[in-house]
Amino acid sequence: MSEKTTIYDIAKELNISAATVSRALNNNSKISKSTCKLVMETATKLNYKQNKLALALRSGKSNNIGVIVPRIDSNFFASVIRGIEEELYPNKYNIIICQSHEDEQREIENINTLLNAQVDGILMSISNVSSENDRIIKRVVEKNVPLIFFDRKKNIDGVSSVTINDFEGGYIATKHLIDGGHKRIAHLSGNQSLEIYENRFKGYKQAIADNGLDFNEDYVLQARSNVDAGIVAAKSLLKLKTPPDAIFSSSDFAALGAIQEIKEQGIRIPEDFCVVGFGNEPFTKFMELSISSVDQSPLEMGKMAAKVFLEQINNHENFKMEKKVVLMPELHIRKSSSKSSI
């Protein structure tokens, strides 16, 4: 295998110093335009490739941004990543995507890998089980690497975040069911150790209280964000002595599972039972029985997270600025909760 071309090969070819070649490759203002052009042409001819990591170490800037998500095979996170990239690419940044797979140790390894790669910033949605990784997150802040949480976050000094108002999302979904005449509304909650699921539950509970309904603990079940969990939860709810007449689910996937089980038991939707999900996944609007759902605006969330990073990286006077951006949710009403569609 042939050896890689170095700046010394270019210098020898042009009979100039390696230092001059280095400055020309980095567009140093002290080097004339003609010399820069000659060096660039020779570098192309000799198939010279710059060592991006070495350049990042020298300049303190890699133009790479790390993005950590629980999983990439999710329309929500894929849309957030798209928003991030659309905002950062015109600003000459590339993104490195890591998945935690809801595993805390893997999440820590993701962060260490990105720090070792000299990324200029990290945009991150924490894993379901994050509880012991505050130390590594604080290390990011101490190294003056901008860190922005999106969707799922921790409250850490010096760390910005972009989220939606999950409390409001839970409230408007539940209020919609109450306005439809439902009085026994169940809630399928995610892991409430995560703030997003805790706030969706609080919004649900507040809507129940504000409208004079009784809160029933038996109607609140934890369900993971998948179809099978929704099926299991619906089975349990329908076995109750006084079963609910509606469900607000913190996940569209769990809502889909619940709907499958409810229909399996011969209960009509929306005539006798209504369901609202959360996430506005693409499948919710294309099904024969389309599912009402709260939209999280993932594309806008990604763009805003990128904008917060750019604002922070360009704010030399207050590099450790902390910004909290909260987007408002929107309820999309479809057949699963709209009796007017019958």
Helices and strands as residue ranges (DSSP letters): H 7-14, H 18-25, H 33-45, H 52-59, E 64-69, H 75-88, G 89-91, E 94-99, H 104-116, E 121-124, H 134-142, E 147-150, E 160-164, H 166-179, E 185-189, H 195-210, G 217-219, E 220-222, H 227-238, E 246-249, H 252-264, E 274-279, H 283-286, E 292-295, H 298-313, E 324-327, E 330-332, G 335-337, G 339-341
